[in-house]
């Protein structure tokens, strides 16, 4: 999502729960890239559906976009025969959740406080650290603490502000445990609580 797309949000053609925040440092695929790399700055994208990144507005039956007349800038530039215009705007004038949240909204203070007190760890550094076999047990213990803090914060905030899962993804992005999945770090529910398992990639 880009600055020019803010009008779609303000007009209600795109709702906040149609969007998800991709946080700084999260691993993501840039247009035309074959590998995921750490995100250099926060941005918004359209929610996926059914646990995938397939656009929530893609209609399989009609094989088309449900919001075609009011689609975001990048969607309008997407042309498989000429990717130049899309690549030209990649990383430029990115829209963030802070552009869409009313400055008087009380959840803004919660987001800023969470960013200060509980910033996401650097996913690329975690990946690099897991290459060191001797440190994995300690790394998993530290990450488990971070994952539990993140989940507890989300639970409290969702309850206090009556947030749907979709709005939670807009306000805070994906939970930490989901960001760890591409690294082979999997959460497992046990009778003693959540545990993280690492499977070598």
C-alpha positions as CSV (number, residue, x, y, z in Angstrom):
1,X,0.0,0.0,0.0
2,X,1.2,3.5,-0.9
3,X,0.5,7.0,0.1
4,X,-2.0,7.4,-2.8
5,X,-4.0,4.6,-1.3
6,X,-4.9,6.5,1.8
7,X,-8.0,7.9,0.1
8,X,-9.3,4.3,-0.3
9,X,-9.0,3.9,3.5
10,X,-10.5,7.3,4.4
11,X,-13.4,6.8,2.0
12,X,-14.1,3.4,3.5
13,X,-13.5,1.5,0.3
14,X,-10.7,-0.3,2.2
15,X,-11.4,-0.9,5.9
16,X,-8.6,-1.3,8.5
17,X,-9.5,-5.0,8.9
18,X,-8.8,-5.4,5.1
19,X,-5.1,-4.6,5.9
20,X,-2.2,-6.2,7.7
21,X,0.9,-4.4,9.1
22,X,4.2,-5.9,8.0
23,X,6.6,-4.9,10.7
24,X,10.2,-3.6,10.3
25,X,12.6,-6.5,10.2
26,X,9.9,-9.1,9.3
27,X,10.9,-11.4,6.4
28,X,8.9,-10.7,3.3
29,X,9.0,-11.2,-0.4
30,X,9.5,-8.0,-2.4
31,X,7.9,-7.9,-5.9
32,X,9.7,-10.3,-8.3
33,X,12.0,-11.6,-5.6
34,X,12.6,-15.3,-5.1
35,X,13.7,-15.2,-1.5
36,X,12.3,-13.4,1.6
37,X,14.4,-10.6,3.0
38,X,14.1,-8.4,6.1
39,X,11.7,-5.5,5.6
40,X,13.5,-2.2,5.7
41,X,10.5,-0.2,6.9
42,X,7.0,-0.9,8.0
43,X,4.2,-1.1,5.4
44,X,0.6,-2.2,4.9
45,X,-0.7,-4.8,2.6
46,X,-4.0,-6.3,1.8
47,X,-5.0,-9.3,4.0
48,X,-4.6,-12.8,2.7
49,X,-7.3,-15.4,2.9
50,X,-7.5,-19.0,4.1
51,X,-4.0,-18.7,5.7
52,X,-2.3,-17.7,2.5
53,X,-1.2,-14.4,1.0
54,X,-3.7,-14.8,-1.8
55,X,-5.5,-11.4,-1.9
56,X,-8.7,-11.4,0.1
57,X,-10.4,-9.6,-2.8
58,X,-9.5,-12.2,-5.4
59,X,-12.7,-14.0,-6.6
60,X,-11.7,-17.5,-7.7
61,X,-15.1,-18.1,-9.4
62,X,-15.0,-14.9,-11.5
63,X,-11.1,-15.1,-11.7
64,X,-11.0,-11.4,-11.0
65,X,-10.8,-8.6,-8.4
66,X,-13.8,-7.8,-6.2
67,X,-12.4,-4.2,-5.8
68,X,-11.2,-3.7,-9.4
69,X,-12.7,-0.2,-9.8
70,X,-11.2,0.9,-6.4
71,X,-8.0,-1.1,-6.3
72,X,-4.7,0.1,-4.7
73,X,-2.0,1.7,-6.8
74,X,0.3,-1.3,-7.0
75,X,-2.6,-3.5,-8.2
76,X,-3.3,-1.0,-11.0
77,X,0.3,-1.0,-12.1
78,X,0.7,-4.8,-12.0
79,X,1.3,-6.1,-15.6
80,X,3.0,-9.4,-16.0
81,X,4.3,-8.4,-19.4
82,X,6.0,-5.2,-18.0
83,X,6.9,-5.2,-14.3
84,X,8.9,-1.9,-14.6
85,X,6.1,0.4,-13.3
86,X,5.5,-1.8,-10.3
87,X,9.2,-2.1,-9.5
88,X,9.6,1.7,-9.8
89,X,7.3,2.2,-6.8
90,X,8.6,-0.6,-4.7
91,X,9.6,0.7,-1.3
92,X,8.5,4.3,-2.2
93,X,5.9,6.3,-0.3
94,X,4.7,3.3,1.7
95,X,1.5,3.6,3.7
96,X,1.7,2.6,7.4
97,X,-0.9,2.0,10.1
98,X,0.1,5.3,11.6
99,X,-1.2,7.1,8.5
100,X,-4.6,5.4,8.9
101,X,-5.1,5.7,12.7
102,X,-6.8,8.9,14.0
103,X,-4.3,10.8,16.2
104,X,-6.9,10.9,19.0
105,X,-7.5,7.1,18.9
106,X,-6.5,5.7,22.4
107,X,-5.1,2.6,20.8
108,X,-2.3,4.7,19.3
109,X,-0.7,5.2,22.7
110,X,-0.9,1.4,23.3
111,X,0.9,0.7,19.9
112,X,3.7,3.2,20.7
113,X,4.2,1.8,24.2
114,X,4.3,-1.7,22.9
115,X,6.9,-0.8,20.3
116,X,9.1,0.7,23.0
117,X,8.7,-2.0,25.6
118,X,8.5,-5.1,23.5
119,X,10.0,-4.5,20.0
120,X,10.1,-7.5,17.7
121,X,13.5,-9.2,17.7
122,X,15.5,-9.0,14.4
123,X,14.3,-12.1,12.5
124,X,17.5,-12.2,10.3
125,X,19.7,-12.2,13.4
126,X,17.7,-15.0,14.9
127,X,18.1,-17.0,11.7
128,X,21.9,-16.4,11.8
129,X,22.1,-17.2,15.5
130,X,20.4,-20.6,14.9
131,X,23.2,-21.6,12.7
132,X,25.3,-21.9,15.9
133,X,24.2,-25.3,17.2
134,X,25.5,-24.8,20.7
135,X,23.2,-21.8,21.4
136,X,19.9,-23.2,20.3
137,X,18.5,-24.2,23.7
138,X,19.2,-20.8,25.2
139,X,17.8,-19.0,22.0
140,X,14.6,-21.0,22.1
141,X,14.1,-20.2,25.8
142,X,14.5,-16.5,25.1
143,X,12.2,-16.6,22.1
144,X,9.6,-18.5,24.1
145,X,9.5,-15.8,26.6
146,X,9.2,-13.2,23.8
147,X,6.4,-15.2,22.2
148,X,4.5,-15.5,25.4
149,X,4.8,-11.8,26.2
150,X,3.6,-11.0,22.7
151,X,0.6,-13.3,22.9
152,X,-0.3,-12.0,26.4
153,X,-0.2,-8.4,25.2
154,X,-2.3,-9.2,22.2
155,X,-4.9,-11.0,24.3
156,X,-5.2,-8.1,26.8
157,X,-5.3,-5.5,24.1
158,X,-7.9,-7.4,21.9
159,X,-10.1,-7.8,25.0
160,X,-9.7,-4.1,26.1
161,X,-10.4,-2.7,22.6
162,X,-12.8,-5.5,21.4
163,X,-10.5,-6.2,18.4
164,X,-11.3,-8.9,15.9
165,X,-8.3,-11.0,14.7
166,X,-8.3,-8.9,11.4
167,X,-8.1,-5.6,13.3
168,X,-5.4,-7.1,15.6
169,X,-3.3,-7.9,12.4
170,X,-3.8,-4.3,11.2
171,X,-2.8,-2.7,14.6
172,X,0.1,-5.0,15.5
173,X,1.0,-7.2,12.5
174,X,1.3,-10.9,12.7
175,X,2.2,-12.5,16.0
176,X,5.8,-13.2,16.7
177,X,5.3,-17.0,16.6
178,X,4.1,-16.7,13.0
179,X,7.2,-14.7,12.0
180,X,9.4,-17.5,13.3
181,X,7.8,-20.2,11.2
182,X,9.9,-19.6,8.1
183,X,13.0,-20.1,10.3
184,X,11.8,-23.6,11.3
185,X,10.8,-22.5,14.8
186,X,7.4,-24.1,15.5
187,X,5.1,-23.5,18.5
188,X,3.7,-26.6,20.1
189,X,0.9,-26.6,22.7
190,X,1.7,-29.0,25.6
191,X,0.1,-29.7,28.9
192,X,2.8,-27.5,30.5
193,X,2.0,-24.6,28.1
194,X,3.5,-23.4,24.8
195,X,6.9,-24.9,23.7
196,X,9.0,-23.9,20.7
197,X,10.6,-26.6,18.6
198,X,13.4,-26.0,16.0
199,X,13.7,-28.0,12.9
200,X,16.8,-27.5,10.9
201,X,16.1,-25.9,7.5
